[in-house]
Amino acid sequence: MTSDLRLHPRARRRLEAIVAHRAWAPAYLLAGPVGSGVEGAAAYLAKAILCTGNSPPCGVCACCRQVAAGCHLDLARFAPAEARRTDGQEGPIEVIRRLIAHLALRPSVGQRRVVVLPGVDLLQPAAANALLKTLEEPPGAAVLILTVRNPSAVLATIASRCQVVHLPLLDEATLTARGANDHLAAADAHLLARVATAQTGLASTLEPARLRGAWEECGAVWSLLAAGDPGALLAWVDTAVKGRDDDLDLWLAAFGLWLRDGLLLAAGRPAEALCFPELARRLPASRLPPSAFFEHGADLLLTAHRRLAANGQAKLVVGDLLLTLQRDLARGEGGGYHGPLTRVAVGRGG
């Protein structure tokens, strides 16, 4: 059942109806912003399609266990939107071609192959058109599960060939209540609810204590940014960044929250709108860069994620990100911040 997924009730009912019908379509398009549960919904649907139990997904048959472990022979994930042609690595169009070849294979275990394809809304035209040709003549033994954050960016001809499931965001009150039902402390449940409704991806899946710790580390990094010493900033990178690992992903998620909250503050939103309302105390209006600085920072963070996904060196990627932000503060870029840098410092003690 979908009861363990954080889904909007309307989306849950739609998925349950699809599974109960068991007349699998050649392709499904799951559309929802970060925090809506799209990834979990895709996994649920894949498990249901491959399940051999009487009430899919039963969760106990060998196929369900293999899907949960990520080792089912008839389940594959392709991510052309994350591919970047660098140093001989394949680009998006090559990934789509490899996907097409995979779909032509007969199922190894059951009656169908399932392919999960995230980020279809990010595909370039050539890759999107190659995918469209596959959807126009889908293999009979395969089911594609496409996920998107922005359905308006998907070719209409692609969407028209899929069963579309929209996944709205849950409201903060519902998420807080759910956290309380999961026996989270009130403050922790409220924090995770704010983070989830902020559409910040990984951050909404983290333990509150780890998330708070990483957020405090972002405060220390902000102090280094504002101090204007590139050497001190790179020394932090050399010490803190060991490679592409869980700790780095955690810090990047927290830094995304920092930038997001800073943008809201700069736009005049109240502290109650922030994931971490205490940022309003640490960055009062007199010390706050303009909103364009935080917007540029969010763009830089997205670029860093893409470089890391393309196997970029973690220390180099994070160093470039932070040095560029430090330069923006020092030069008054990102909207023209001209205040004294010492007044922007935000350490752990605020």
C-alpha positions as CSV (number, residue, x, y, z in Angstrom):
1,M,0.0,0.0,0.0
2,T,0.9,3.6,-0.3
3,S,0.3,4.4,3.3
4,D,4.0,4.6,4.1
5,L,4.6,7.2,1.4
6,R,4.4,10.9,1.9
7,L,1.9,11.6,-0.8
8,H,-1.0,13.9,-1.3
9,P,-4.2,11.9,-0.7
10,R,-5.4,12.6,-4.3
11,A,-2.1,11.3,-5.7
12,R,-2.3,8.2,-3.4
13,R,-5.8,7.4,-4.6
14,R,-4.8,7.7,-8.2
15,L,-1.8,5.4,-7.8
16,E,-3.8,2.8,-5.9
17,A,-6.5,2.8,-8.6
18,I,-3.8,2.2,-11.3
19,V,-2.4,-0.7,-9.3
20,A,-5.8,-2.2,-8.6
21,H,-6.7,-2.1,-12.3
22,R,-3.4,-3.9,-13.3
23,A,-3.8,-3.0,-16.9
24,W,-0.3,-1.5,-17.2
25,A,0.1,1.3,-19.6
26,P,3.3,1.5,-21.8
27,A,4.3,4.7,-20.0
28,Y,3.5,6.8,-16.9
29,L,4.4,10.4,-16.2
30,L,4.7,11.3,-12.5
31,A,4.7,15.0,-12.2
32,G,5.4,16.9,-9.0
33,P,7.8,19.3,-7.3
34,V,10.6,18.4,-5.0
35,G,9.1,17.2,-1.7
36,S,5.9,15.8,-3.4
37,G,7.1,12.2,-3.2
38,V,7.7,11.6,-6.9
39,E,10.7,9.3,-6.4
40,G,8.8,7.2,-3.8
41,A,5.8,7.0,-6.1
42,A,8.0,5.8,-9.0
43,A,9.5,3.1,-6.7
44,Y,6.0,2.1,-5.5
45,L,4.7,1.8,-9.1
46,A,7.8,-0.2,-10.3
47,K,7.4,-2.6,-7.3
48,A,3.7,-3.1,-8.1
49,I,4.3,-3.8,-11.8
50,L,7.0,-6.4,-11.0
51,C,5.3,-7.9,-8.0
52,T,4.3,-11.6,-8.2
53,G,2.1,-11.6,-5.1
54,N,-1.7,-11.5,-5.1
55,S,-2.0,-7.9,-3.9
56,P,0.8,-5.9,-5.5
57,P,3.0,-4.5,-4.3
58,C,2.9,-7.2,-1.6
59,G,6.3,-6.3,-0.2
60,V,7.2,-9.9,0.7
61,C,7.6,-11.7,-2.6
62,A,11.1,-12.2,-4.1
63,C,10.5,-9.5,-6.7
64,C,9.4,-6.9,-4.2
65,R,12.4,-7.6,-2.1
66,Q,14.7,-7.3,-5.1
67,V,13.1,-4.0,-6.2
68,A,13.6,-2.6,-2.7
69,A,17.2,-3.7,-2.7
70,G,17.7,-2.3,-6.2
71,C,18.8,-5.6,-7.7
72,H,15.8,-6.7,-9.8
73,L,17.0,-7.9,-13.2
74,D,14.0,-6.3,-15.0
75,L,14.2,-2.9,-13.3
76,A,16.6,-0.2,-14.6
77,R,17.1,3.5,-14.1
78,F,18.4,5.8,-16.8
79,A,19.2,9.5,-16.2
80,P,19.9,11.2,-19.4
81,A,19.2,14.7,-17.9
82,E,22.2,14.1,-15.5
83,A,24.6,13.1,-18.3
84,R,27.2,15.6,-19.5
85,R,29.5,14.9,-22.4
86,T,33.0,15.4,-20.8
87,D,36.2,13.5,-21.5
88,G,34.5,10.7,-23.5
89,Q,31.5,10.3,-21.2
90,E,28.2,9.9,-22.9
91,G,25.8,12.7,-23.2
92,P,21.9,12.7,-22.9
93,I,21.3,11.4,-26.5
94,E,23.6,8.5,-25.9
95,V,21.8,7.6,-22.7
96,I,18.5,7.6,-24.5
97,R,19.9,5.3,-27.2
98,R,21.2,2.9,-24.6
99,L,17.7,3.0,-23.0
100,I,16.1,2.1,-26.3
101,A,18.5,-0.8,-26.7
102,H,17.6,-2.0,-23.2
103,L,13.9,-1.9,-23.9
104,A,14.3,-4.2,-26.8
105,L,15.5,-7.0,-24.5
106,R,13.1,-9.7,-23.3
107,P,12.3,-9.7,-19.6
108,S,14.8,-11.8,-17.6
109,V,12.5,-12.8,-14.7
110,G,8.8,-11.9,-15.2
111,Q,6.6,-10.7,-17.9
112,R,7.8,-7.0,-18.1
113,R,10.7,-4.8,-17.9
114,V,10.4,-1.5,-16.0
115,V,12.5,1.5,-16.7
116,V,12.5,4.6,-14.5
117,L,13.5,7.8,-16.3
118,P,13.8,10.9,-14.0
119,G,14.1,14.5,-15.1
120,V,12.4,14.2,-18.5
121,D,11.5,18.0,-18.2
122,L,15.3,18.7,-18.3
123,L,16.0,16.9,-21.6
124,Q,17.4,18.8,-24.5
125,P,15.3,18.7,-27.8
126,A,17.4,15.9,-29.4
127,A,17.1,13.6,-26.4
128,A,13.4,14.4,-26.0
129,N,12.7,13.7,-29.6
130,A,14.5,10.3,-29.4
131,L,12.4,9.4,-26.3
132,L,9.3,10.5,-28.2
133,K,10.0,8.0,-31.0
134,T,10.2,5.2,-28.4
135,L,6.9,6.2,-26.8
136,E,5.3,6.2,-30.3
137,E,6.2,2.6,-30.7
138,P,6.6,1.2,-27.2
139,P,7.9,-2.4,-26.7
140,G,5.1,-4.6,-25.6
141,A,7.0,-6.1,-22.6
142,A,8.2,-2.8,-21.2
143,V,6.8,-0.1,-19.0
144,L,8.4,3.4,-18.7
145,I,8.0,5.5,-15.6
146,L,8.9,9.1,-16.3
147,T,9.3,11.7,-13.6
148,V,9.2,15.5,-13.9
149,R,9.2,18.5,-11.6
150,N,7.9,20.9,-14.2
151,P,5.3,19.3,-16.5
152,S,4.9,22.4,-18.6
153,A,8.5,21.9,-19.8
154,V,7.7,18.4,-21.2
155,L,6.9,18.0,-24.9
156,A,3.1,17.8,-25.2
157,T,3.6,14.8,-27.5
158,I,5.4,13.0,-24.8
159,A,2.8,13.7,-22.1
160,S,0.0,12.7,-24.4
161,R,1.5,9.2,-24.8
162,C,1.7,8.6,-21.0
163,Q,-0.8,8.2,-18.2
164,V,-0.1,11.3,-16.2
165,V,-0.2,11.3,-12.4
166,H,0.1,14.7,-10.7
167,L,1.6,14.8,-7.2
168,P,0.8,18.1,-5.3
169,L,2.7,19.1,-2.2
170,L,1.3,18.3,1.2
171,D,0.6,21.4,3.3
172,E,2.8,22.1,6.3
173,A,0.2,21.3,8.9
174,T,-0.4,17.9,7.4
175,L,3.3,17.1,7.4
176,T,3.7,18.3,10.9
177,A,0.8,16.1,12.1
178,R,2.3,13.1,10.2
179,G,5.7,13.7,11.9
180,A,4.0,13.8,15.3
181,N,2.3,10.5,14.4
182,D,5.7,9.1,13.7
183,H,6.7,10.0,17.3
184,L,8.9,12.9,16.3
185,A,9.4,15.7,18.8
186,A,7.2,18.7,18.0
187,A,10.2,20.8,17.0
188,D,11.6,18.1,14.7
189,A,8.3,17.4,13.1
190,H,7.8,21.1,12.4
191,L,11.3,21.5,11.0
192,L,10.9,18.6,8.6
193,A,7.5,19.9,7.5
194,R,8.9,23.3,6.7
195,V,11.8,21.7,4.8
196,A,9.4,19.4,2.8
197,T,7.1,22.3,1.8
198,A,10.2,24.3,0.7
199,Q,10.7,21.7,-2.1
200,T,14.4,21.1,-1.1
201,G,14.7,17.5,-2.1
202,L,17.3,15.5,0.0
203,A,16.9,17.8,3.0
204,S,13.4,16.7,3.7
205,T,14.6,13.1,4.2
206,L,17.3,13.8,6.7
207,E,17.3,13.4,10.5
208,P,16.5,16.8,12.1
209,A,19.7,16.6,14.3
210,R,22.0,16.0,11.3
211,L,20.2,18.7,9.3
212,R,20.6,21.3,12.1
213,G,24.3,20.4,12.5
214,A,24.9,20.9,8.8
215,W,23.0,24.1,8.8
216,E,25.2,25.4,11.7
217,E,28.3,24.5,9.6
218,C,26.8,26.6,6.8
219,G,26.9,29.5,9.3
220,A,30.6,29.0,9.8
221,V,31.2,28.9,6.1
222,W,29.2,32.1,5.7
223,S,31.6,33.7,8.1
224,L,34.5,32.6,5.9
225,L,32.7,33.9,2.8
226,A,32.2,37.3,4.4
227,A,35.7,37.6,5.8
228,G,37.0,37.8,2.2
229,D,40.1,35.5,2.7
230,P,40.2,32.9,-0.1
231,G,43.0,31.0,1.7
232,A,40.8,30.4,4.8
233,L,37.9,29.4,2.6
234,L,40.0,26.8,0.7
235,A,41.5,25.5,4.0
236,W,37.9,24.7,5.1
237,V,37.2,22.9,1.8
238,D,40.4,20.9,2.1
239,T,39.5,19.8,5.7
240,A,35.8,19.4,5.4
241,V,35.3,17.9,1.9
242,K,36.6,14.4,1.6
243,G,34.9,13.5,-1.7
244,R,31.4,12.9,-3.0
245,D,29.9,11.2,0.0
246,D,26.9,11.4,2.3
247,D,28.5,14.2,4.4
248,L,29.0,16.4,1.3
249,D,25.4,15.7,0.1
250,L,24.2,16.6,3.6
251,W,26.1,19.9,3.6
252,L,25.0,20.8,0.1
253,A,21.4,20.2,1.1
254,A,21.8,22.4,4.2
255,F,23.5,25.1,2.1
256,G,20.6,25.1,-0.3
257,L,18.3,25.8,2.7
258,W,20.6,28.6,3.8
259,L,20.4,30.3,0.3
260,R,16.7,29.7,0.0
261,D,16.0,31.3,3.4
262,G,18.3,34.2,2.7
263,L,16.4,34.8,-0.6
264,L,13.1,34.9,1.3
265,L,14.5,37.3,3.9
266,A,15.9,39.6,1.2
267,A,12.5,39.5,-0.5
268,G,10.8,40.8,2.7
269,R,9.3,37.5,3.9
270,P,8.8,37.1,7.6
271,A,10.9,34.7,9.7
272,E,8.0,32.3,10.0
273,A,8.4,31.6,6.3
274,L,11.9,30.2,6.7
275,C,13.0,26.7,7.2
276,F,15.3,28.0,9.9
277,P,13.7,31.1,11.3
278,E,16.8,31.9,13.4
279,L,18.5,33.1,10.2
280,A,16.5,36.3,10.6
281,R,18.4,37.0,13.8
282,R,21.7,36.1,12.3
283,L,21.2,38.1,9.1
284,P,19.1,41.2,10.1
285,A,18.2,43.6,7.3
286,S,21.2,45.8,7.9
287,R,23.5,42.9,7.1
288,L,21.6,41.2,4.4
289,P,22.8,41.0,0.8
290,P,20.1,41.6,-1.9
291,S,17.9,38.9,-3.3
292,A,19.9,38.7,-6.5
293,F,22.9,37.5,-4.6
294,F,21.0,34.5,-3.2
295,E,19.4,33.8,-6.6
296,H,22.8,33.7,-8.2
297,G,24.0,31.5,-5.3
298,A,21.2,29.0,-6.0
299,D,22.2,28.9,-9.7
300,L,25.8,28.2,-8.7
301,L,24.7,25.5,-6.3
302,L,22.6,23.8,-9.1
303,T,25.7,23.9,-11.3
304,A,27.8,22.3,-8.6
305,H,25.3,19.5,-8.3
306,R,25.5,18.9,-12.0
307,R,29.2,18.9,-12.0
308,L,29.3,16.4,-9.2
309,A,26.8,14.2,-11.0
310,A,29.2,14.2,-14.0
311,N,31.9,12.9,-11.7
312,G,33.5,16.2,-11.0
313,Q,36.1,16.4,-8.3
314,A,34.3,17.3,-5.1
315,K,37.0,19.7,-3.6
316,L,37.3,21.5,-6.9
317,V,33.6,21.8,-7.4
318,V,32.9,23.1,-3.8
319,G,35.9,25.4,-3.9
320,D,34.7,27.0,-7.2
321,L,31.2,27.4,-5.7
322,L,32.4,29.1,-2.5
323,L,35.1,31.3,-4.1
324,T,32.6,32.6,-6.6
325,L,30.2,33.5,-3.9
326,Q,33.0,35.2,-1.9
327,R,33.9,37.2,-5.0
328,D,30.3,38.2,-5.4
329,L,30.2,39.6,-1.9
330,A,33.5,41.3,-2.2
331,R,32.7,42.9,-5.6
332,G,29.1,43.8,-4.9
333,E,27.9,41.4,-7.5
334,G,24.6,39.4,-7.3
335,G,22.6,42.6,-7.2
336,G,25.1,45.1,-6.0
337,Y,25.8,44.5,-2.3
338,H,28.0,47.3,-1.1
339,G,28.0,47.0,2.7
340,P,31.1,46.3,4.8
341,L,31.9,42.6,4.7
342,T,32.6,42.4,8.4
343,R,28.9,43.2,9.0
344,V,27.7,40.2,7.0
345,A,29.6,37.6,9.1
346,V,27.4,34.9,10.5
347,G,29.1,32.5,12.8
348,R,27.7,29.8,15.0
349,G,27.1,32.3,17.8
350,G,25.5,34.8,15.4
